[in-house]
């Protein structure tokens, strides 16, 4: 693993007003230009704070801007050109709690990744508030793991490449993923702990998807395009389920258009102590 190659790095102290117990945040900006990479594997680790992800400007491999407390965190910025492996983010030096008071400085990380370069992406977050837009990224695989947090994920544009798998591992969290039809992934797995999970399957569907969704304790909201053929195999314990728009056959709930639909979503849902809500939406014109 090599670091400190032709990477632009700026590191400066951020001055704060002197106060008892005040933290001193530092800023770091790191970037790298594309150099003929045919693919990229990126691992992002972020312990606590506010996290934002989006597609970079053309010609950039990545750009990262962060503010962090150097007493609690260590920056990570490593790139191995031989394997096309990128490691970025912040690692905690110990247990860190996310400050929630309005106006309180918390660590932040803004990350932009190369658009159009086939990407295998792994994101591991701790106590982080996340706002991630994967539109413009060429995702082959995505693994997104978060702990006690609030996460908003969007696929605002269709994925230009075929995606094999999408894995979402959600702890005690409020979590939403929008435009999953744009992700173009064949397989999806969602592991939910405690909280509210909203999955929006709208978007430009090109194929079909099978998805396993497990929610231990909380609510699950599914937003489904009416043009999509949907089948739900359901295992639930003390969890309500809205059956509107489905017909049950041999233990499986099928949408009325399942046999004639061009694209299909086959869902295996396990839920306990909560509710499963279905919202049908008309395709956008």
ZAGUMI-317568 format. One record per residue (C-alpha): residue number from 1; residue in three letters; chain; x, y, z. Coordinates in Angstrom, 2 decimals, always signed. Layout:
// residues N
ATOM|k|r|c|px|py|pz
ATOM|NUM|ALA|A|X|Y|Z
...
***
This chain:
// residues 285
ATOM|k|r|c|px|py|pz
ATOM|1|UNK|A|+0.00|+0.00|+0.00
ATOM|2|UNK|A|+1.38|+3.36|-0.91
ATOM|3|UNK|A|+0.31|+6.85|+0.04
ATOM|4|UNK|A|+1.60|+10.32|-0.61
ATOM|5|UNK|A|+1.80|+9.69|-4.39
ATOM|6|UNK|A|+0.76|+12.54|-6.70
ATOM|7|UNK|A|-2.05|+13.55|-4.38
ATOM|8|UNK|A|-2.91|+17.16|-3.59
ATOM|9|UNK|A|-3.19|+17.54|+0.17
ATOM|10|UNK|A|-3.81|+20.69|+2.19
ATOM|11|UNK|A|-3.85|+20.57|+5.98
ATOM|12|UNK|A|-4.42|+23.62|+8.14
ATOM|13|UNK|A|-5.54|+24.40|+11.64
ATOM|14|UNK|A|-9.07|+25.72|+12.06
ATOM|15|UNK|A|-9.08|+28.46|+14.71
ATOM|16|UNK|A|-11.86|+28.30|+17.28
ATOM|17|UNK|A|-12.80|+30.75|+19.99
ATOM|18|UNK|A|-11.06|+29.83|+23.25
ATOM|19|UNK|A|-13.48|+28.26|+25.67
ATOM|20|UNK|A|-13.35|+25.72|+28.43
ATOM|21|UNK|A|-13.48|+22.24|+26.96
ATOM|22|UNK|A|-13.68|+23.54|+23.38
ATOM|23|UNK|A|-12.39|+21.20|+20.71
ATOM|24|UNK|A|-9.93|+22.31|+18.06
ATOM|25|UNK|A|-11.01|+21.15|+14.63
ATOM|26|UNK|A|-8.61|+20.82|+11.76
ATOM|27|UNK|A|-9.38|+20.82|+8.07
ATOM|28|UNK|A|-7.97|+18.55|+5.41
ATOM|29|UNK|A|-8.51|+18.56|+1.66
ATOM|30|UNK|A|-7.21|+15.66|-0.42
ATOM|31|UNK|A|-7.69|+14.87|-4.10
ATOM|32|UNK|A|-6.29|+12.84|-6.97
ATOM|33|UNK|A|-6.79|+12.97|-10.72
ATOM|34|UNK|A|-7.63|+10.02|-12.93
ATOM|35|UNK|A|-4.66|+8.33|-14.57
ATOM|36|UNK|A|-6.19|+5.75|-16.88
ATOM|37|UNK|A|-7.89|+3.68|-14.16
ATOM|38|UNK|A|-10.20|+1.06|-15.70
ATOM|39|UNK|A|-11.88|+0.29|-12.37
ATOM|40|UNK|A|-11.75|+1.30|-8.73
ATOM|41|UNK|A|-12.27|-0.36|-5.36
ATOM|42|UNK|A|-13.01|+2.16|-2.61
ATOM|43|UNK|A|-13.29|+1.55|+1.14
ATOM|44|UNK|A|-14.64|+4.44|+3.19
ATOM|45|UNK|A|-14.59|+4.41|+7.00
ATOM|46|UNK|A|-16.12|+7.20|+9.06
ATOM|47|UNK|A|-16.54|+6.97|+12.81
ATOM|48|UNK|A|-18.80|+9.89|+13.72
ATOM|49|UNK|A|-19.99|+13.21|+12.39
ATOM|50|UNK|A|-21.72|+14.30|+9.20
ATOM|51|UNK|A|-21.00|+12.47|+5.96
ATOM|52|UNK|A|-21.83|+13.50|+2.39
ATOM|53|UNK|A|-21.08|+11.62|-0.85
ATOM|54|UNK|A|-21.63|+12.53|-4.50
ATOM|55|UNK|A|-20.08|+12.15|-7.96
ATOM|56|UNK|A|-16.86|+14.10|-8.59
ATOM|57|UNK|A|-16.17|+16.42|-11.48
ATOM|58|UNK|A|-14.95|+14.73|-14.70
ATOM|59|UNK|A|-11.26|+13.86|-14.56
ATOM|60|UNK|A|-11.10|+13.44|-10.78
ATOM|61|UNK|A|-10.49|+10.08|-9.13
ATOM|62|UNK|A|-11.68|+11.50|-5.82
ATOM|63|UNK|A|-11.87|+14.63|-3.73
ATOM|64|UNK|A|-12.22|+14.61|+0.05
ATOM|65|UNK|A|-12.82|+17.57|+2.35
ATOM|66|UNK|A|-13.05|+17.03|+6.08
ATOM|67|UNK|A|-13.10|+18.76|+9.43
ATOM|68|UNK|A|-12.02|+16.62|+12.35
ATOM|69|UNK|A|-10.86|+16.68|+15.95
ATOM|70|UNK|A|-7.27|+15.49|+15.86
ATOM|71|UNK|A|-7.48|+14.40|+19.51
ATOM|72|UNK|A|-10.23|+11.91|+18.65
ATOM|73|UNK|A|-9.75|+11.00|+14.99
ATOM|74|UNK|A|-7.06|+9.95|+12.53
ATOM|75|UNK|A|-7.49|+10.77|+8.81
ATOM|76|UNK|A|-7.22|+7.95|+6.27
ATOM|77|UNK|A|-6.13|+8.65|+2.68
ATOM|78|UNK|A|-4.35|+5.81|+0.91
ATOM|79|UNK|A|-4.25|+4.78|-2.73
ATOM|80|UNK|A|-2.63|+1.73|-4.31
ATOM|81|UNK|A|-2.34|+2.42|-8.02
ATOM|82|UNK|A|-1.31|-1.18|-8.74
ATOM|83|UNK|A|-4.58|-2.64|-7.47
ATOM|84|UNK|A|-6.78|+0.41|-7.95
ATOM|85|UNK|A|-7.69|+0.38|-4.25
ATOM|86|UNK|A|-8.62|+3.57|-2.43
ATOM|87|UNK|A|-9.04|+3.93|+1.35
ATOM|88|UNK|A|-10.47|+7.14|+2.74
ATOM|89|UNK|A|-12.14|+8.54|+5.82
ATOM|90|UNK|A|-11.67|+9.02|+9.52
ATOM|91|UNK|A|-10.92|+6.44|+12.17
ATOM|92|UNK|A|-11.73|+6.99|+15.82
ATOM|93|UNK|A|-8.98|+6.87|+18.41
ATOM|94|UNK|A|-11.53|+5.67|+20.96
ATOM|95|UNK|A|-15.23|+5.84|+21.80
ATOM|96|UNK|A|-16.77|+8.95|+20.25
ATOM|97|UNK|A|-20.31|+10.23|+20.64
ATOM|98|UNK|A|-21.89|+12.44|+17.99
ATOM|99|UNK|A|-22.75|+15.86|+19.40
ATOM|100|UNK|A|-26.36|+16.73|+18.59
ATOM|101|UNK|A|-26.68|+20.25|+20.00
ATOM|102|UNK|A|-27.55|+22.76|+17.34
ATOM|103|UNK|A|-24.57|+24.92|+16.52
ATOM|104|UNK|A|-22.07|+22.49|+18.04
ATOM|105|UNK|A|-19.08|+21.72|+15.84
ATOM|106|UNK|A|-18.98|+18.10|+14.77
ATOM|107|UNK|A|-16.64|+16.37|+12.34
ATOM|108|UNK|A|-17.66|+16.51|+8.69
ATOM|109|UNK|A|-16.57|+14.60|+5.62
ATOM|110|UNK|A|-17.53|+15.51|+2.04
ATOM|111|UNK|A|-16.43|+12.89|-0.47
ATOM|112|UNK|A|-16.67|+12.93|-4.26
ATOM|113|UNK|A|-15.79|+9.82|-6.29
ATOM|114|UNK|A|-14.97|+9.36|-9.96
ATOM|115|UNK|A|-17.99|+9.33|-12.26
ATOM|116|UNK|A|-18.08|+6.69|-14.97
ATOM|117|UNK|A|-15.28|+4.49|-13.57
ATOM|118|UNK|A|-16.62|+0.99|-12.65
ATOM|119|UNK|A|-16.66|+1.05|-8.87
ATOM|120|UNK|A|-16.84|-1.47|-6.05
ATOM|121|UNK|A|-17.67|+0.65|-3.01
ATOM|122|UNK|A|-17.77|-0.18|+0.70
ATOM|123|UNK|A|-18.90|+2.44|+3.22
ATOM|124|UNK|A|-18.74|+1.81|+6.98
ATOM|125|UNK|A|-20.19|+4.50|+9.22
ATOM|126|UNK|A|-20.52|+4.73|+12.97
ATOM|127|UNK|A|-22.57|+7.47|+14.66
ATOM|128|UNK|A|-22.84|+9.49|+11.48
ATOM|129|UNK|A|-25.54|+11.51|+9.78
ATOM|130|UNK|A|-25.28|+10.55|+6.12
ATOM|131|UNK|A|-26.46|+12.18|+2.89
ATOM|132|UNK|A|-25.26|+10.11|-0.07
ATOM|133|UNK|A|-26.18|+10.51|-3.74
ATOM|134|UNK|A|-24.88|+7.68|-5.92
ATOM|135|UNK|A|-26.23|+9.20|-9.13
ATOM|136|UNK|A|-23.45|+9.46|-11.72
ATOM|137|UNK|A|-21.36|+6.67|-10.19
ATOM|138|UNK|A|-20.77|+3.43|-12.13
ATOM|139|UNK|A|-21.53|+1.01|-9.31
ATOM|140|UNK|A|-20.69|-2.67|-9.72
ATOM|141|UNK|A|-21.17|-3.41|-6.03
ATOM|142|UNK|A|-22.17|-1.33|-3.03
ATOM|143|UNK|A|-21.99|-2.24|+0.64
ATOM|144|UNK|A|-23.29|+0.39|+3.04
ATOM|145|UNK|A|-23.09|-0.19|+6.79
ATOM|146|UNK|A|-24.23|+2.28|+9.43
ATOM|147|UNK|A|-24.70|+2.24|+13.18
ATOM|148|UNK|A|-26.77|+4.62|+15.30
ATOM|149|UNK|A|-27.49|+7.26|+12.72
ATOM|150|UNK|A|-29.76|+8.97|+10.23
ATOM|151|UNK|A|-29.07|+8.05|+6.60
ATOM|152|UNK|A|-30.54|+9.37|+3.37
ATOM|153|UNK|A|-29.37|+7.51|+0.24
ATOM|154|UNK|A|-30.34|+8.46|-3.30
ATOM|155|UNK|A|-29.82|+6.99|-6.73
ATOM|156|UNK|A|-30.73|+10.17|-8.59
ATOM|157|UNK|A|-29.58|+8.94|-12.01
ATOM|158|UNK|A|-29.48|+5.51|-13.68
ATOM|159|UNK|A|-26.37|+3.45|-13.04
ATOM|160|UNK|A|-24.45|+3.26|-16.36
ATOM|161|UNK|A|-23.09|-0.24|-15.63
ATOM|162|UNK|A|-24.59|-3.51|-14.42
ATOM|163|UNK|A|-24.57|-3.85|-10.65
ATOM|164|UNK|A|-24.26|-7.28|-9.10
ATOM|165|UNK|A|-25.11|-6.59|-5.45
ATOM|166|UNK|A|-26.36|-3.92|-3.09
ATOM|167|UNK|A|-26.00|-4.60|+0.65
ATOM|168|UNK|A|-27.46|-2.27|+3.29
ATOM|169|UNK|A|-26.68|-3.00|+6.95
ATOM|170|UNK|A|-28.60|-0.64|+9.22
ATOM|171|UNK|A|-28.30|-0.49|+13.00
ATOM|172|UNK|A|-30.45|+1.66|+15.29
ATOM|173|UNK|A|-31.29|+4.19|+12.66
ATOM|174|UNK|A|-33.67|+6.22|+10.60
ATOM|175|UNK|A|-32.88|+5.10|+7.07
ATOM|176|UNK|A|-34.19|+5.88|+3.60
ATOM|177|UNK|A|-33.04|+4.82|+0.12
ATOM|178|UNK|A|-34.64|+6.51|-2.89
ATOM|179|UNK|A|-34.56|+5.63|-6.59
ATOM|180|UNK|A|-33.48|+2.02|-6.13
ATOM|181|UNK|A|-34.71|+1.25|-9.64
ATOM|182|UNK|A|-31.86|+3.42|-10.92
ATOM|183|UNK|A|-29.28|+1.30|-9.06
ATOM|184|UNK|A|-29.65|-1.51|-11.60
ATOM|185|UNK|A|-28.57|-4.16|-9.10
ATOM|186|UNK|A|-29.55|-7.80|-9.55
ATOM|187|UNK|A|-29.38|-8.68|-5.85
ATOM|188|UNK|A|-30.16|-6.62|-2.78
ATOM|189|UNK|A|-29.92|-7.40|+0.92
ATOM|190|UNK|A|-31.13|-5.21|+3.76
ATOM|191|UNK|A|-30.42|-5.98|+7.42
ATOM|192|UNK|A|-32.31|-3.63|+9.73
ATOM|193|UNK|A|-31.96|-3.40|+13.50
ATOM|194|UNK|A|-34.16|-0.92|+15.34
ATOM|195|UNK|A|-35.77|+2.04|+13.62
ATOM|196|UNK|A|-37.66|+3.16|+10.54
ATOM|197|UNK|A|-36.59|+1.97|+7.08
ATOM|198|UNK|A|-38.00|+3.40|+3.85
ATOM|199|UNK|A|-37.15|+1.79|+0.50
ATOM|200|UNK|A|-38.23|+3.58|-2.68
ATOM|201|UNK|A|-37.97|+1.36|-5.77
ATOM|202|UNK|A|-38.79|+4.02|-8.35
ATOM|203|UNK|A|-36.37|+4.72|-11.20
ATOM|204|UNK|A|-35.40|+3.55|-14.67
ATOM|205|UNK|A|-35.66|-0.22|-14.36
ATOM|206|UNK|A|-33.63|-2.13|-16.97
ATOM|207|UNK|A|-33.88|-5.65|-15.54
ATOM|208|UNK|A|-35.14|-7.39|-12.43
ATOM|209|UNK|A|-34.04|-7.63|-8.80
ATOM|210|UNK|A|-34.36|-10.10|-5.96
ATOM|211|UNK|A|-34.15|-8.64|-2.48
ATOM|212|UNK|A|-33.94|-10.01|+1.07
ATOM|213|UNK|A|-35.17|-7.49|+3.66
ATOM|214|UNK|A|-34.91|-8.29|+7.38
ATOM|215|UNK|A|-36.20|-5.80|+9.95
ATOM|216|UNK|A|-35.74|-6.82|+13.58
ATOM|217|UNK|A|-37.76|-4.11|+15.31
ATOM|218|UNK|A|-39.32|-1.18|+13.50
ATOM|219|UNK|A|-41.32|-0.07|+10.52
ATOM|220|UNK|A|-40.71|-0.85|+6.87
ATOM|221|UNK|A|-42.08|+1.42|+4.14
ATOM|222|UNK|A|-41.98|+0.17|+0.54
ATOM|223|UNK|A|-42.66|+2.55|-2.35
ATOM|224|UNK|A|-43.36|+0.57|-5.53
ATOM|225|UNK|A|-43.99|+1.68|-9.14
ATOM|226|UNK|A|-47.28|+0.33|-10.49
ATOM|227|UNK|A|-45.54|-0.81|-13.68
ATOM|228|UNK|A|-43.26|-3.13|-11.69
ATOM|229|UNK|A|-44.19|-6.78|-11.18
ATOM|230|UNK|A|-43.77|-7.42|-7.46
ATOM|231|UNK|A|-43.81|-10.69|-5.50
ATOM|232|UNK|A|-43.48|-10.70|-1.71
ATOM|233|UNK|A|-42.70|-13.74|+0.41
ATOM|234|UNK|A|-43.46|-12.65|+3.94
ATOM|235|UNK|A|-42.45|-13.88|+7.36
ATOM|236|UNK|A|-43.75|-11.67|+10.18
ATOM|237|UNK|A|-44.34|-11.67|+13.91
ATOM|238|UNK|A|-46.65|-9.05|+15.39
ATOM|239|UNK|A|-46.11|-6.93|+12.28
ATOM|240|UNK|A|-48.97|-5.54|+10.23
ATOM|241|UNK|A|-48.98|-5.76|+6.42
ATOM|242|UNK|A|-50.93|-3.75|+3.87
ATOM|243|UNK|A|-52.08|-6.25|+1.21
ATOM|244|UNK|A|-53.64|-3.69|-1.15
ATOM|245|UNK|A|-52.74|-4.41|-4.76
ATOM|246|UNK|A|-51.67|-8.01|-4.10
ATOM|247|UNK|A|-53.17|-11.45|-4.58
ATOM|248|UNK|A|-51.92|-14.30|-2.40
ATOM|249|UNK|A|-51.10|-17.57|-4.13
ATOM|250|UNK|A|-49.29|-20.49|-2.49
ATOM|251|UNK|A|-48.10|-18.28|+0.35
ATOM|252|UNK|A|-46.69|-15.54|-1.91
ATOM|253|UNK|A|-48.23|-12.10|-2.50
ATOM|254|UNK|A|-48.21|-11.16|-6.20
ATOM|255|UNK|A|-49.04|-7.81|-7.73
ATOM|256|UNK|A|-51.89|-7.99|-10.22
ATOM|257|UNK|A|-49.53|-7.29|-13.15
ATOM|258|UNK|A|-46.80|-9.74|-12.15
ATOM|259|UNK|A|-47.33|-12.11|-15.10
ATOM|260|UNK|A|-47.27|-9.33|-17.70
ATOM|261|UNK|A|-44.72|-6.89|-16.25
ATOM|262|UNK|A|-41.44|-6.35|-18.06
ATOM|263|UNK|A|-39.41|-5.87|-14.87
ATOM|264|UNK|A|-39.78|-7.75|-11.60
ATOM|265|UNK|A|-38.93|-7.27|-7.95
ATOM|266|UNK|A|-38.98|-10.46|-5.88
ATOM|267|UNK|A|-38.94|-9.58|-2.19
ATOM|268|UNK|A|-38.32|-11.88|+0.76
ATOM|269|UNK|A|-39.36|-9.87|+3.82
ATOM|270|UNK|A|-38.90|-10.79|+7.49
ATOM|271|UNK|A|-40.30|-8.37|+10.05
ATOM|272|UNK|A|-41.19|-8.35|+13.73
ATOM|273|UNK|A|-42.87|-5.91|+16.10
ATOM|274|UNK|A|-43.66|-3.24|+13.57
ATOM|275|UNK|A|-45.51|-2.58|+10.37
ATOM|276|UNK|A|-44.99|-3.07|+6.65
ATOM|277|UNK|A|-46.50|-0.27|+4.59
ATOM|278|UNK|A|-46.99|-0.41|+0.82
ATOM|279|UNK|A|-47.28|+2.71|-1.34
ATOM|280|UNK|A|-48.00|+2.33|-5.06
ATOM|281|UNK|A|-46.81|+5.19|-7.27
ATOM|282|UNK|A|-47.41|+5.94|-10.93
ATOM|283|UNK|A|-44.33|+5.87|-13.22
ATOM|284|UNK|A|-42.86|+9.33|-13.81
ATOM|285|UNK|A|-43.38|+10.79|-17.29
***
